[in-house]
């Protein structure tokens, strides 16, 4: 695919690098000469020095031939203008990074009005990742799917797991049909299980359900321990802190924020009167101790300096804080975390880049099909595909129990008017529903191809 990326900063550079490695033709546009020189030196992409919100600059980057435009500059407004212009110039797929908390409640309206394929908020995504990591144990990989309505968790079944030697049907019944085991990787074998399939120790299973139901499943089966906590300390008062504080307060968790910029402190105090916002240097160890660091249940370092985040997180861990998480954008620092047995970190640029790359893969795989979204599971051996039910669907209104599907096909979820439900034998699809199909058949690209 030909892809134009506007903005060559941390996210844009990481994104261009990953997409280039996957064989796409990339043009990158930035109005900062140093950024363009860096991209030209380190990447094999077309580099354009100029304003991405200027039509002539876009045309210089061959925008009229592009399959996709991705705008990730530091300005939300510029990103939206770039995407609007790209649409006018004939680009079918546009993605904008929109970060400002003031746009959160209007982003869906903006997407509809500007016909954006996707809007992405790195800081909000990072905050969600932090909440999940702080609440749950390690070893569970979760992918969000179907416009955020459905999640798929990949789990390795341990020796003492409550899932061992249980039939898929029994597991589903115990959870009242709210989750579905949709794929199993056993050794080198990939299995789409039926109700009589028995889970064994060492199986890598994929479970599909809503966020709430997946979390309940992980806890009740003992796969992941839910770790409740009462108070969190956050160092740094940027956008991630805004989103994280909002989420934590909504869960009735006390929040203490330390920020050395007086204006940021003032803004946070106005936005979150329930939070304890303190003006001070979060890298000062004595100051942290004076603010009762040792009594905290969790500590998150969100300054703009990766090294500072790692060091103060190591200090917090050394003082007995059990759940510690630094923000880092330089993966070269991960060796320090591993050395000191700190498994958790969050990287907004990689969260953003990985989500966009996954979308690009889906678009590439879905050319000429009615696929809405696609992710791969179990080390790329299984695909979960979301189809839109069109008029040409051959089984509209027919109960699934009356259909014969190809081996390796499982109907996971059916979403009617935005309300997703686990599919069962009595379920049927209607026009404009979306349906999640889990398939071990490679290159399944049409909904009718699920039928035997």
Secondary structure, DSSP 8 states (H G I E B T S, - for coil): -EEEEE--SHHHHHHHHHHHHTT-EEEEEES-HHHHHHHHHH--SEEEES-TTSHHHHHHTTGGG-SEEEE--S-HHHHHHHHHHHHHTT-SEEEEE---GGGGGGHHHHHHHHT-SEEE-HHHHHHHHHHHHHHS-SS-EEEEETTTTEEEEEEE--TT-TTTT-BHHHHHHHTTTS-EEEEEEETTEEE---TT-B--TT-EEEEEE-HHHHHHHHHHTTSS-----SEEEEE--SHHHHHHHHHHHHTT-EEEEEES-HHHHHHHHHH-TTSEEEES-TT-HHHHHHTTGGG-SEEEE--S-HHHHHHHHHHHHHTT-SEEEEE-S-GGGHHHHHHTT---EE-HHHHHHHHHHHHHHHHHHTTTS-EEEEEEETTTTEEEEEEE--TT-TTBT--GGG--B-TTEEEEEEEETTEEEE--TT--B-TT-EEEEEESSTT---GGGGB-
